[in-house]
Amino acid sequence: MYERILGRPVPGLGFLTAAVIILLMGTIARNVVGRRVLAWGDKLLLRVPIYRRLYPSVKMLIDSFSPERRSAFRAVVLVEHPRAGEYAFGFVTSQLLLDTPHGKRDMVTVFIPTNNLYLGDVVVVPREDVIATGLTVEEGIRIILSAGNATPPRLPRA
């Protein structure tokens, strides 16, 4: 488009345009009118057949990492994953009561990031199999994003 308008290609102009659009969207989204426009956009997108099945889950995942929603991850824990004897850092996202033939079991849902921070495994494990680390969620995220380099030499007990 810019090549047609300007008559020659301009390197980096597409990137600059994308950055300006993202900046404008962020500015619009920060005020009340912007929130209403984004809510209207959400409703509009939910009318698209395939999109309406995927969008709520993707939105919930993205909202989990937003600074405004601090309660998405409740605690940083260690769980045996992917096999016995190997421990992975995870984030407790919810608690549940599981009905089994042998009675009720107190369980927790743990999100274990496997690639970056947005992709991972969701495992449901018995509460007694979860090791509390005493780390804050921010510290846990820092450990994941640093590929373990930010892991303290000794984990506090919670």
Kinemage of the C-alpha trace (Angstrom):
@kinemage 1
@onewidth
@group {chain A} dominant
@subgroup {mainchain}
@vectorlist {calphas} color= white
{ca met a 1} P 0.000 0.000 0.000
{ca tyr a 2} L 2.774 2.442 0.931
{ca glu a 3} L 4.650 1.588 -2.246
{ca arg a 4} L 1.629 2.619 -4.315
{ca ile a 5} L 1.164 5.820 -2.340
{ca leu a 6} L 4.818 6.862 -2.161
{ca gly a 7} L 5.954 5.368 -5.450
{ca arg a 8} L 8.812 3.405 -3.879
{ca pro a 9} L 9.275 0.883 -1.043
{ca val a 10} L 10.237 2.278 2.361
{ca pro a 11} L 11.900 -0.317 4.626
{ca gly a 12} L 10.443 -0.474 8.140
{ca leu a 13} L 7.316 1.527 7.375
{ca gly a 14} L 5.076 -1.533 7.841
{ca phe a 15} L 6.651 -2.259 11.223
{ca leu a 16} L 6.251 1.362 12.253
{ca thr a 17} L 2.596 1.288 11.199
{ca ala a 18} L 1.981 -1.871 13.240
{ca ala a 19} L 3.641 -0.290 16.295
{ca val a 20} L 1.497 2.845 15.950
{ca ile a 21} L -1.692 0.767 15.610
{ca ile a 22} L -0.813 -1.244 18.731
{ca leu a 23} L -0.052 1.968 20.629
{ca leu a 24} L -3.353 3.524 19.532
{ca met a 25} L -5.313 0.393 20.488
{ca gly a 26} L -3.689 0.440 23.926
{ca thr a 27} L -4.517 4.113 24.370
{ca ile a 28} L -8.116 3.576 23.290
{ca ala a 29} L -8.484 0.523 25.523
{ca arg a 30} L -7.366 2.456 28.613
{ca asn a 31} L -10.314 4.829 28.672
{ca val a 32} L -14.007 4.158 29.230
{ca val a 33} L -14.990 4.664 25.590
{ca gly a 34} L -12.212 2.297 24.541
{ca arg a 35} L -13.428 -0.383 26.921
{ca arg a 36} L -16.907 -0.107 25.461
{ca val a 37} L -15.536 -0.337 21.910
{ca leu a 38} L -13.488 -3.413 22.849
{ca ala a 39} L -16.523 -5.002 24.565
{ca trp a 40} L -18.558 -4.347 21.419
{ca gly a 41} L -15.733 -5.941 19.370
{ca asp a 42} L -15.808 -8.980 21.670
{ca lys a 43} L -19.549 -9.384 21.151
{ca leu a 44} L -19.115 -9.034 17.402
{ca leu a 45} L -16.344 -11.654 17.307
{ca leu a 46} L -18.467 -14.071 19.337
{ca arg a 47} L -20.926 -14.202 16.426
{ca val a 48} L -18.354 -15.882 14.156
{ca pro a 49} L -19.134 -19.649 14.309
{ca ile a 50} L -15.657 -21.198 14.742
{ca tyr a 51} L -14.228 -18.222 16.561
{ca arg a 52} L -16.910 -18.230 19.269
{ca arg a 53} L -15.800 -21.710 20.377
{ca leu a 54} L -12.127 -20.756 20.700
{ca tyr a 55} L -12.253 -17.099 21.735
{ca pro a 56} L -13.485 -17.463 25.358
{ca ser a 57} L -10.716 -19.957 26.194
{ca val a 58} L -8.000 -17.890 24.530
{ca lys a 59} L -9.287 -14.713 26.201
{ca met a 60} L -9.270 -16.421 29.614
{ca leu a 61} L -5.681 -17.571 29.045
{ca ile a 62} L -4.518 -14.111 28.006
{ca asp a 63} L -6.381 -12.508 30.919
{ca ser a 64} L -4.573 -14.880 33.298
{ca phe a 65} L -1.310 -13.142 32.465
{ca ser a 66} L -2.599 -9.579 32.535
{ca pro a 67} L -1.320 -7.299 35.306
{ca glu a 68} L -4.881 -6.370 36.341
{ca arg a 69} L -5.790 -9.958 37.218
{ca arg a 70} L -3.361 -10.883 39.968
{ca ser a 71} L -5.455 -13.766 41.324
{ca ala a 72} L -5.234 -16.033 38.252
{ca phe a 73} L -2.312 -17.957 39.757
{ca arg a 74} L -2.752 -18.629 43.442
{ca ala a 75} L 0.629 -20.113 44.335
{ca val a 76} L 3.907 -21.373 42.913
{ca val a 77} L 4.373 -25.079 43.601
{ca leu a 78} L 6.507 -28.052 42.631
{ca val a 79} L 4.851 -31.205 41.284
{ca glu a 80} L 6.264 -34.437 39.951
{ca his a 81} L 6.026 -33.972 36.203
{ca pro a 82} L 6.401 -35.421 33.584
{ca arg a 83} L 7.481 -38.540 35.476
{ca ala a 84} L 8.188 -39.654 39.028
{ca gly a 85} L 11.350 -38.165 40.465
{ca glu a 86} L 11.288 -35.084 38.190
{ca tyr a 87} L 9.813 -31.916 39.578
{ca ala a 88} L 8.431 -28.992 37.608
{ca phe a 89} L 7.434 -25.519 38.727
{ca gly a 90} L 3.730 -24.927 38.331
{ca phe a 91} L 1.045 -22.465 39.279
{ca val a 92} L -2.041 -23.477 41.261
{ca thr a 93} L -5.062 -22.205 39.347
{ca ser a 94} L -7.975 -23.820 41.194
{ca gln a 95} L -9.066 -26.373 43.778
{ca leu a 96} L -11.643 -29.113 43.391
{ca leu a 97} L -13.201 -32.028 45.185
{ca leu a 98} L -13.009 -35.263 43.196
{ca asp a 99} L -15.588 -38.000 43.803
{ca thr a 100} L -14.000 -41.455 43.449
{ca pro a 101} L -15.311 -44.930 44.256
{ca his a 102} L -13.075 -44.824 47.345
{ca gly a 103} L -14.372 -41.477 48.590
{ca lys a 104} L -13.758 -37.817 48.003
{ca arg a 105} L -10.283 -36.459 47.291
{ca asp a 106} L -9.091 -32.887 47.701
{ca met a 107} L -7.327 -31.955 44.431
{ca val a 108} L -5.679 -28.898 42.910
{ca thr a 109} L -5.343 -27.865 39.283
{ca val a 110} L -1.785 -26.899 38.395
{ca phe a 111} L -0.661 -25.129 35.221
{ca ile a 112} L 2.865 -26.196 34.254
{ca pro a 113} L 4.380 -23.943 31.573
{ca thr a 114} L 6.262 -25.934 28.947
{ca asn a 115} L 7.012 -23.361 26.241
{ca asn a 116} L 7.378 -19.678 27.074
{ca leu a 117} L 4.650 -18.964 29.602
{ca tyr a 118} L 1.469 -19.231 27.557
{ca leu a 119} L 1.702 -22.909 26.629
{ca gly a 120} L 1.798 -25.739 29.078
{ca asp a 121} L 0.178 -28.711 30.701
{ca val a 122} L -2.791 -28.589 33.016
{ca val a 123} L -2.620 -31.376 35.575
{ca val a 124} L -4.956 -32.234 38.410
{ca val a 125} L -3.058 -33.703 41.335
{ca pro a 126} L -3.905 -34.599 44.912
{ca arg a 127} L -3.258 -31.719 47.276
{ca glu a 128} L -0.780 -33.817 49.267
{ca asp a 129} L 1.382 -34.345 46.136
{ca val a 130} L 1.936 -30.595 45.722
{ca ile a 131} L 5.005 -29.043 47.342
{ca ala a 132} L 4.531 -25.397 48.301
{ca thr a 133} L 7.566 -23.251 47.479
{ca gly a 134} L 6.690 -20.050 49.296
{ca leu a 135} L 7.609 -18.071 46.170
{ca thr a 136} L 5.447 -15.236 44.913
{ca val a 137} L 3.768 -15.596 41.533
{ca glu a 138} L 6.081 -12.909 40.144
{ca glu a 139} L 9.121 -14.890 41.307
{ca gly a 140} L 7.697 -18.048 39.728
{ca ile a 141} L 7.144 -16.273 36.413
{ca arg a 142} L 10.690 -14.902 36.573
{ca ile a 143} L 12.039 -18.446 37.095
{ca ile a 144} L 10.092 -19.762 34.098
{ca leu a 145} L 11.034 -16.877 31.795
{ca ser a 146} L 14.715 -17.078 32.766
{ca ala a 147} L 14.815 -20.821 31.956
{ca gly a 148} L 15.525 -21.545 35.606
{ca asn a 149} L 18.383 -19.073 35.997
{ca ala a 150} L 16.418 -17.054 38.573
{ca thr a 151} L 15.792 -20.090 40.800
{ca pro a 152} L 16.939 -19.300 44.347
{ca pro a 153} L 19.556 -21.683 45.803
{ca arg a 154} L 17.126 -22.652 48.563
{ca leu a 155} L 13.360 -22.628 48.351
{ca pro a 156} L 11.503 -21.318 51.395
{ca arg a 157} L 8.817 -23.422 52.942
{ca ala a 158} L 5.283 -22.061 52.876
